Amino acid sequence: VTPPQQGCISDLRSTDVLMGRGSGVAAHSGNKRFREIIQQYKAAYTSAPRNQKMPIAASVVELIEKASPPGRFVERDTHGRIVVVC
């Protein structure tokens, strides 16, 4: 039996962003919304000077976290559990 890992969650929300690759990850509603947000900020990010990129990225993270229900950045660990990345 594998001990529970800190940060493990039992529910995957529609607003969560799944880290990883593949069609299952890409098709998740939270990832679709994340890609939409990225498209909205892409031009500003790419044209921003280096010292202004971090606040733009932080704005994207904030939009995910302030969704209803709040979104999280998550991934599956080596045991298949869903864990919060940040």
Backbone as CSV, one residue per row, in Angstrom:
resi,resn,N_x,N_y,N_z,CA_x,CA_y,CA_z,C_x,C_y,C_z
1,VAL,0.850,-1.176,0.000,0.000,0.000,0.000,0.895,1.238,0.000
2,THR,0.568,2.170,-0.882,1.341,3.396,-0.989,0.781,4.430,-0.028
3,PRO,1.633,5.063,0.772,1.138,6.067,1.702,0.600,7.278,0.962
4,PRO,-0.402,7.953,1.557,-0.934,9.135,0.896,0.141,10.215,0.780
5,GLN,0.102,10.918,-0.309,1.070,11.974,-0.551,0.428,13.313,-0.231
6,GLN,1.202,14.195,0.364,0.692,15.525,0.659,0.319,16.196,-0.653
7,GLY,-0.827,16.843,-0.682,-1.272,17.521,-1.881,-2.141,16.667,-2.779
8,CYS,-2.407,15.402,-2.405,-3.279,14.551,-3.205,-4.710,15.053,-3.100
9,ILE,-5.420,14.976,-4.205,-6.821,15.374,-4.215,-7.656,14.232,-4.755
10,SER,-8.892,14.192,-4.343,-9.755,13.098,-4.770,-10.707,13.515,-5.886
11,ASP,-10.858,14.802,-6.086,-11.783,15.273,-7.106,-11.052,16.098,-8.149
12,LEU,-11.396,15.887,-9.394,-10.832,16.669,-10.487,-11.919,17.635,-10.933
13,ARG,-11.635,18.910,-10.855,-12.622,19.930,-11.208,-12.550,20.258,-12.700
14,SER,-13.656,20.744,-13.220,-13.698,21.130,-14.634,-12.786,22.309,-14.922
15,THR,-12.393,23.040,-13.888,-11.521,24.207,-14.047,-10.047,23.890,-13.793
16,ASP,-9.735,22.665,-13.386,-8.352,22.278,-13.134,-7.587,22.165,-14.449
17,VAL,-6.299,22.474,-14.398,-5.417,22.336,-15.552,-4.533,21.126,-15.296
18,LEU,-4.652,20.127,-16.176,-3.878,18.896,-16.050,-2.536,19.070,-16.740
19,MET,-1.472,18.766,-16.029,-0.139,18.823,-16.611,0.101,17.497,-17.340
20,GLY,0.764,17.561,-18.456,1.067,16.342,-19.184,0.761,16.481,-20.656
21,ARG,0.787,15.343,-21.334,0.594,15.306,-22.775,-0.497,14.318,-23.121
22,GLY,-0.982,14.429,-24.323,-1.935,13.464,-24.834,-3.332,14.033,-24.987
23,SER,-4.167,13.259,-25.662,-5.520,13.736,-25.967,-6.397,13.844,-24.725
24,GLY,-6.189,12.968,-23.747,-6.981,13.046,-22.522,-6.742,14.330,-21.775
25,VAL,-5.496,14.732,-21.714,-5.132,15.987,-21.051,-5.652,17.159,-21.869
26,ALA,-5.416,17.142,-23.154,-5.813,18.247,-24.029,-7.324,18.440,-24.066
27,ALA,-8.077,17.358,-23.936,-9.534,17.436,-24.030,-10.200,17.898,-22.737
28,HIS,-9.466,17.933,-21.643,-10.059,18.332,-20.368,-10.512,19.793,-20.449
29,SER,-11.683,20.102,-19.920,-12.261,21.444,-20.041,-11.370,22.523,-19.434
30,GLY,-10.693,22.234,-18.333,-9.796,23.211,-17.724,-8.611,23.526,-18.625
31,ASN,-8.122,22.520,-19.336,-7.010,22.739,-20.258,-7.463,23.535,-21.479
32,LYS,-8.689,23.282,-21.930,-9.218,24.055,-23.055,-9.315,25.528,-22.673
33,ARG,-9.839,25.795,-21.491,-9.944,27.176,-21.006,-8.551,27.793,-20.841
34,PHE,-7.609,27.028,-20.333,-6.239,27.506,-20.164,-5.660,27.937,-21.512
35,ARG,-5.865,27.134,-22.551,-5.355,27.481,-23.880,-6.017,28.754,-24.412
36,GLU,-7.307,28.940,-24.122,-7.994,30.166,-24.533,-7.373,31.386,-23.850
37,ILE,-7.113,31.266,-22.565,-6.498,32.363,-21.809,-5.104,32.659,-22.360
38,ILE,-4.335,31.617,-22.629,-2.985,31.792,-23.175,-3.039,32.561,-24.492
39,GLN,-4.001,32.218,-25.342,-4.132,32.922,-26.623,-4.413,34.402,-26.400
40,GLN,-5.204,34.740,-25.387,-5.533,36.132,-25.090,-4.303,36.925,-24.650
41,TYR,-3.380,36.281,-23.973,-2.209,36.958,-23.417,-0.945,36.788,-24.260
42,LYS,-1.011,35.968,-25.286,0.192,35.618,-26.050,0.891,36.826,-26.664
43,ALA,0.160,37.699,-27.321,0.782,38.847,-27.979,1.446,39.770,-26.963
44,ALA,0.755,40.040,-25.864,1.324,40.914,-24.830,2.576,40.282,-24.234
45,TYR,2.539,38.974,-24.008,3.686,38.285,-23.404,4.893,38.295,-24.337
46,THR,4.679,37.952,-25.591,5.809,37.845,-26.522,6.434,39.209,-26.813
47,SER,5.635,40.281,-26.761,6.184,41.609,-27.047,6.685,42.330,-25.792
48,ALA,6.415,41.784,-24.627,6.816,42.432,-23.375,8.310,42.276,-23.132
49,PRO,8.919,43.294,-22.507,10.310,43.119,-22.078,10.384,42.047,-20.998
50,ARG,11.547,41.506,-20.842,11.734,40.378,-19.918,11.192,40.661,-18.514
51,ASN,11.393,41.862,-18.006,10.958,42.175,-16.640,9.443,42.313,-16.508
52,GLN,8.705,42.288,-17.608,7.250,42.372,-17.550,6.557,41.046,-17.865
53,LYS,7.326,40.016,-18.179,6.739,38.719,-18.515,6.151,38.004,-17.298
54,MET,6.833,38.073,-16.157,6.362,37.383,-14.961,4.981,37.887,-14.511
55,PRO,4.729,39.196,-14.481,3.388,39.647,-14.104,2.301,39.175,-15.071
56,ILE,2.626,39.054,-16.345,1.644,38.554,-17.312,1.340,37.090,-17.026
57,ALA,2.376,36.296,-16.791,2.179,34.877,-16.455,1.390,34.737,-15.157
58,ALA,1.680,35.587,-14.187,0.959,35.552,-12.909,-0.526,35.870,-13.111
59,SER,-0.831,36.742,-14.056,-2.231,37.064,-14.355,-2.971,35.839,-14.893
60,VAL,-2.290,35.064,-15.718,-2.895,33.837,-16.262,-3.189,32.857,-15.120
61,VAL,-2.217,32.654,-14.251,-2.400,31.746,-13.104,-3.548,32.243,-12.233
62,GLU,-3.609,33.541,-12.006,-4.670,34.108,-11.170,-6.052,33.864,-11.768
63,LEU,-6.176,33.981,-13.084,-7.464,33.713,-13.729,-7.907,32.265,-13.511
64,ILE,-6.970,31.338,-13.587,-7.291,29.927,-13.342,-7.724,29.743,-11.891
65,GLU,-6.965,30.319,-10.968,-7.242,30.134,-9.544,-8.519,30.835,-9.086
66,LYS,-8.953,31.870,-9.802,-10.162,32.604,-9.417,-11.400,32.148,-10.187
67,ALA,-11.262,31.077,-10.959,-12.414,30.525,-11.678,-13.416,29.994,-10.658
68,SER,-14.589,29.669,-11.135,-15.607,29.105,-10.250,-16.014,27.737,-10.778
69,PRO,-15.667,26.663,-10.081,-14.874,26.582,-8.845,-13.408,26.893,-9.138
70,PRO,-12.648,27.223,-8.101,-11.237,27.577,-8.315,-10.468,26.468,-9.030
71,GLY,-9.694,26.858,-10.039,-8.875,25.899,-10.768,-7.537,25.688,-10.079
72,ARG,-6.965,24.519,-10.336,-5.656,24.171,-9.784,-4.813,23.593,-10.917
73,PHE,-3.513,23.643,-10.752,-2.604,22.987,-11.688,-2.254,21.644,-11.063
74,VAL,-2.609,20.548,-11.742,-2.476,19.215,-11.163,-1.812,18.259,-12.147
75,GLU,-1.302,17.156,-11.594,-0.738,16.087,-12.427,-0.946,14.759,-11.721
76,ARG,-0.804,13.691,-12.483,-0.865,12.349,-11.888,0.541,11.954,-11.465
77,ASP,0.654,11.409,-10.241,1.975,10.934,-9.788,2.209,9.525,-10.314
78,THR,3.309,8.940,-9.931,3.675,7.611,-10.448,2.721,6.521,-9.991
79,HIS,1.884,6.834,-8.995,0.903,5.852,-8.492,-0.495,6.141,-9.016
80,GLY,-0.619,7.110,-9.930,-1.907,7.439,-10.529,-2.760,8.399,-9.727
81,ARG,-2.230,8.896,-8.624,-2.982,9.847,-7.816,-2.859,11.233,-8.417
82,ILE,-3.883,12.043,-8.214,-3.865,13.420,-8.699,-3.287,14.288,-7.591
83,VAL,-2.245,15.040,-7.919,-1.600,15.902,-6.938,-1.541,17.339,-7.471
84,VAL,-1.668,18.282,-6.551,-1.578,19.692,-6.897,-0.122,20.051,-7.115
85,VAL,0.164,20.677,-8.245,1.536,21.050,-8.578,1.866,22.406,-7.977
86,CYS,0.977,23.356,-8.109,1.203,24.688,-7.529,-0.117,25.320,-7.178
